[in-house]
Amino acid sequence: MTNEQRFESLMEFYPYYLTEHSNLTNRILHFFGSGIVISLLIIGIILEKHKLLFFMPLAGYGFAWFGHFMIEKNKPATFKYPFYSLASDFIMFWQILTFQINGKLKEAQEKFGK
């Protein structure tokens, strides 16, 4: 992504987001982080353990940022597009869960020439 490139919608941003997650280990770390976030939310609400909700950002961003800085060696999109990035985490989670991710990643790589 060049410094001038701006994304005006989540639909426009998501393919770029996928190209920043081309490493399988990074995607797996994101998947676990998002899964833990969802679990903490559900458990916290059902059991009325609202303190668990404070661990959601730590779980989500901890796994994701480790994947970017240590595995993928790139800067998380969260810094420039926080809301699109958060939404994209859950879209990617769903696409991994439903085995759509490989096709979507291939399309994104073709679009961005990566």
FENTASUL-V559692 format. One line per field, one symbol per residue. ss: DSSP state (H for helix, E for strand, - for the rest). burial: b if it has 16 or more other C-alpha atoms within 10 Angstrom, else e. A space follows every 10 residues. Layout:
ss=???
burial=???
This chain:
ss=---------H HHHHHHHHH- ---HHHHHHH HHHHHHHHHH HHHHHH---H HHHHHHHHHH HHHHHHHHHH HH----HHH- -HHHHHHHHH HHHHHHH--- HHHHHHHHHH HH--
burial=eeeeeeeeee eebbbbbbbb bbeeebbbbb bbbbbbbbeb beebeeeeee ebbeebeebb bebbbbbbee ebeeebbbee eeebbeebbb ebbebbeeee beebbeebbe eeee
